[in-house]
Amino acid sequence: SFILLRLDLDNKPHRNPDGEKISGNHLHLFDRQDPSGSWAFELTNPDLNILFPQFPFSEITKSETTQLEQFRLFCNLCNIPIIPHINIIPENETLGF
């Protein structure tokens, strides 16, 4: 069983221990054999559907799905029933430009 899942959205590419390059949005899996989460899977990887058969990864990977909605779907995967309200602030406003 997995100890922790980490969703990386709009992130830099990741290189798995076997040298495979993972680009785009991906999911890191942490477990007792890999507590550092060094393995990641692209969200389109069919292996994720085997590991998490009840979760619709196809919803996260739809092109029209916003990052906020991707995060909300990920919270469902992690059995987080109550998600706090999140305000989206354009990046230029957060930096004071």
Backbone as CSV, one residue per row, in Angstrom:
resi,resn,N_x,N_y,N_z,CA_x,CA_y,CA_z,C_x,C_y,C_z
1,SER,0.835,-1.188,0.000,0.000,0.000,0.000,0.876,1.247,0.000
2,PHE,0.293,2.339,-0.479,1.045,3.576,-0.602,0.906,4.412,0.657
3,ILE,2.009,5.006,1.049,2.036,5.867,2.221,1.597,7.276,1.839
4,LEU,2.033,7.713,0.665,1.794,9.091,0.255,1.740,9.168,-1.262
5,LEU,0.894,10.049,-1.778,0.848,10.373,-3.197,1.144,11.855,-3.326
6,ARG,1.936,12.208,-4.338,2.217,13.627,-4.585,1.911,13.932,-6.042
7,LEU,1.025,14.860,-6.256,0.649,15.277,-7.597,1.479,16.491,-7.984
8,ASP,2.208,16.386,-9.078,2.993,17.507,-9.597,2.287,18.045,-10.835
9,LEU,1.790,19.268,-10.746,1.102,19.919,-11.857,1.975,21.025,-12.415
10,ASP,2.007,21.106,-13.748,2.758,22.157,-14.426,4.184,22.217,-13.886
11,ASN,4.817,21.074,-13.889,6.113,20.945,-13.239,7.200,20.621,-14.258
12,LYS,8.417,20.698,-13.804,9.560,20.322,-14.632,9.547,18.812,-14.854
13,PRO,10.202,18.351,-15.916,10.280,16.907,-16.144,10.961,16.190,-14.978
14,HIS,10.622,14.934,-14.833,11.180,14.087,-13.777,11.860,12.898,-14.451
15,ARG,12.953,12.429,-13.868,13.622,11.237,-14.391,13.513,10.128,-13.350
16,ASN,12.896,9.019,-13.762,12.758,7.858,-12.887,14.101,7.159,-12.712
17,PRO,14.245,6.331,-11.681,15.519,5.638,-11.435,16.021,4.807,-12.617
18,ASP,15.105,4.339,-13.484,15.531,3.552,-14.643,15.926,4.427,-15.830
19,GLY,15.897,5.761,-15.659,16.284,6.685,-16.715,15.123,7.215,-17.536
20,GLU,13.934,6.652,-17.357,12.768,7.113,-18.110,12.439,8.554,-17.723
21,LYS,12.245,9.401,-18.744,11.912,10.802,-18.504,10.391,10.950,-18.483
22,ILE,9.896,11.549,-17.416,8.470,11.801,-17.253,8.259,13.297,-17.438
23,SER,7.437,13.662,-18.399,7.209,15.088,-18.646,5.761,15.436,-18.329
24,GLY,5.537,16.686,-18.085,4.184,17.139,-17.806,3.704,16.741,-16.421
25,ASN,2.391,16.799,-16.246,1.792,16.474,-14.958,2.028,15.010,-14.626
26,HIS,2.407,14.752,-13.373,2.691,13.372,-12.995,2.409,13.137,-11.523
27,LEU,2.382,11.858,-11.161,2.056,11.440,-9.810,3.224,10.652,-9.241
28,HIS,3.709,11.075,-8.074,4.757,10.343,-7.358,4.093,9.406,-6.364
29,LEU,4.613,8.190,-6.270,4.097,7.199,-5.335,5.158,6.913,-4.288
30,PHE,4.793,7.061,-3.047,5.689,6.776,-1.930,5.157,5.529,-1.232
31,ASP,6.025,4.555,-1.001,5.629,3.375,-0.235,6.819,2.889,0.577
32,ARG,6.652,1.779,1.246,7.729,1.279,2.123,8.982,0.899,1.334
33,GLN,8.817,0.461,0.079,9.973,0.115,-0.743,10.632,1.354,-1.352
34,ASP,9.877,2.426,-1.490,10.407,3.660,-2.082,9.910,4.868,-1.290
35,PRO,10.422,5.042,-0.068,9.937,6.135,0.776,10.315,7.524,0.263
36,SER,11.226,7.596,-0.713,11.614,8.903,-1.249,10.732,9.332,-2.420
37,GLY,9.858,8.443,-2.893,8.977,8.794,-4.005,9.715,9.041,-5.296
38,SER,10.784,8.283,-5.518,11.618,8.525,-6.691,10.943,8.114,-8.003
39,TRP,9.896,7.298,-7.931,9.180,6.879,-9.140,7.971,7.769,-9.358
40,ALA,7.796,8.188,-10.596,6.638,9.006,-10.959,5.989,8.409,-12.201
41,PHE,4.717,8.680,-12.352,3.947,8.202,-13.495,3.237,9.382,-14.134
42,GLU,3.336,9.482,-15.469,2.525,10.478,-16.159,1.069,10.139,-15.898
43,LEU,0.232,11.140,-15.805,-1.173,10.908,-15.486,-1.899,10.114,-16.565
44,THR,-1.312,10.012,-17.748,-1.902,9.220,-18.830,-1.408,7.778,-18.834
45,ASN,-0.517,7.427,-17.914,0.045,6.075,-17.856,-1.047,5.079,-17.463
46,PRO,-1.303,4.049,-18.289,-2.359,3.081,-17.976,-2.107,2.294,-16.691
47,ASP,-0.864,2.233,-16.231,-0.578,1.532,-14.971,-1.301,2.177,-13.793
48,LEU,-1.539,3.477,-13.863,-2.260,4.148,-12.779,-3.690,3.628,-12.666
49,ASN,-4.294,3.272,-13.808,-5.649,2.721,-13.776,-5.675,1.339,-13.140
50,ILE,-4.568,0.630,-13.188,-4.472,-0.677,-12.527,-4.271,-0.472,-11.029
51,LEU,-3.409,0.470,-10.665,-3.142,0.736,-9.252,-4.346,1.350,-8.542
52,PHE,-5.091,2.191,-9.252,-6.237,2.897,-8.673,-7.450,2.712,-9.590
53,PRO,-8.021,1.498,-9.623,-9.076,1.205,-10.601,-10.357,2.024,-10.429
54,GLN,-10.606,2.543,-9.261,-11.838,3.296,-9.020,-11.711,4.780,-9.359
55,PHE,-10.503,5.210,-9.731,-10.283,6.638,-9.950,-10.233,6.970,-11.439
56,PRO,-10.980,7.982,-11.881,-11.011,8.342,-13.308,-9.867,9.286,-13.707
57,PHE,-8.694,8.736,-13.938,-7.565,9.578,-14.353,-7.866,10.317,-15.655
58,SER,-8.759,9.768,-16.463,-9.101,10.443,-17.718,-9.734,11.810,-17.460
59,GLU,-10.373,11.996,-16.302,-10.948,13.303,-15.966,-9.853,14.333,-15.693
60,ILE,-8.786,13.912,-15.023,-7.681,14.831,-14.721,-6.953,15.243,-15.993
61,THR,-6.855,14.330,-16.941,-6.037,14.587,-18.124,-6.794,15.262,-19.264
62,LYS,-8.081,15.519,-19.100,-8.815,16.235,-20.147,-8.196,17.615,-20.329
63,SER,-8.079,18.038,-21.569,-7.406,19.313,-21.847,-8.137,20.506,-21.248
64,GLU,-9.447,20.408,-21.090,-10.182,21.556,-20.551,-10.243,21.575,-19.022
65,THR,-9.669,20.576,-18.368,-9.675,20.525,-16.906,-8.623,21.486,-16.355
66,THR,-9.058,22.423,-15.526,-8.132,23.401,-14.948,-7.270,22.741,-13.872
67,GLN,-6.181,23.402,-13.515,-5.320,22.857,-12.464,-6.051,22.782,-11.131
68,LEU,-6.922,23.727,-10.872,-7.690,23.684,-9.628,-8.602,22.459,-9.613
69,GLU,-9.250,22.188,-10.734,-10.107,21.003,-10.808,-9.267,19.728,-10.726
70,GLN,-8.077,19.726,-11.331,-7.186,18.568,-11.209,-6.848,18.317,-9.744
71,PHE,-6.580,19.387,-9.010,-6.276,19.251,-7.587,-7.478,18.700,-6.822
72,ARG,-8.666,19.204,-7.131,-9.873,18.709,-6.456,-10.088,17.219,-6.734
73,LEU,-9.883,16.804,-7.966,-10.011,15.385,-8.305,-8.970,14.557,-7.560
74,PHE,-7.755,15.084,-7.474,-6.697,14.393,-6.733,-7.088,14.239,-5.265
75,CYS,-7.702,15.255,-4.690,-8.168,15.158,-3.295,-9.181,14.027,-3.147
76,ASN,-10.027,13.825,-4.158,-10.961,12.696,-4.124,-10.211,11.376,-4.099
77,LEU,-9.167,11.265,-4.905,-8.349,10.050,-4.921,-7.760,9.783,-3.547
78,CYS,-7.370,10.829,-2.856,-6.737,10.708,-1.537,-7.759,10.646,-0.397
79,ASN,-9.037,10.520,-0.750,-10.109,10.432,0.249,-10.155,11.647,1.165
80,ILE,-9.952,12.811,0.583,-10.072,14.061,1.333,-11.453,14.627,0.997
81,PRO,-12.434,14.421,1.890,-13.811,14.790,1.555,-14.099,16.290,1.600
82,ILE,-13.410,17.006,2.454,-13.673,18.438,2.580,-12.444,19.203,2.111
83,ILE,-12.639,19.962,1.060,-11.537,20.736,0.487,-11.790,22.202,0.822
84,PRO,-10.809,22.876,1.412,-11.022,24.289,1.737,-11.227,25.117,0.473
85,HIS,-11.879,26.237,0.640,-12.084,27.150,-0.478,-10.729,27.683,-0.949
86,ILE,-10.532,27.671,-2.247,-9.271,28.136,-2.822,-9.579,29.294,-3.760
87,ASN,-8.966,30.429,-3.514,-9.090,31.579,-4.408,-7.960,31.542,-5.414
88,ILE,-8.304,31.717,-6.666,-7.278,31.775,-7.703,-6.930,33.238,-7.926
89,ILE,-5.666,33.561,-7.722,-5.174,34.916,-7.916,-4.175,34.876,-9.068
90,PRO,-4.383,35.693,-10.093,-3.409,35.707,-11.195,-1.996,35.931,-10.672
91,GLU,-1.048,35.251,-11.291,0.337,35.289,-10.823,0.877,36.707,-10.725
92,ASN,0.560,37.546,-11.691,1.112,38.906,-11.648,0.590,39.685,-10.440
93,GLU,-0.604,39.345,-9.930,-1.119,40.017,-8.738,-0.422,39.523,-7.477
94,THR,-0.024,38.261,-7.447,0.640,37.738,-6.254,2.043,38.299,-6.125
95,LEU,2.647,38.681,-7.242,4.008,39.209,-7.204,4.029,40.731,-7.101
96,GLY,2.860,41.331,-7.141,2.786,42.778,-6.993,3.115,43.555,-8.252
97,PHE,3.030,42.925,-9.429,3.305,43.639,-10.682,2.072,44.367,-11.150
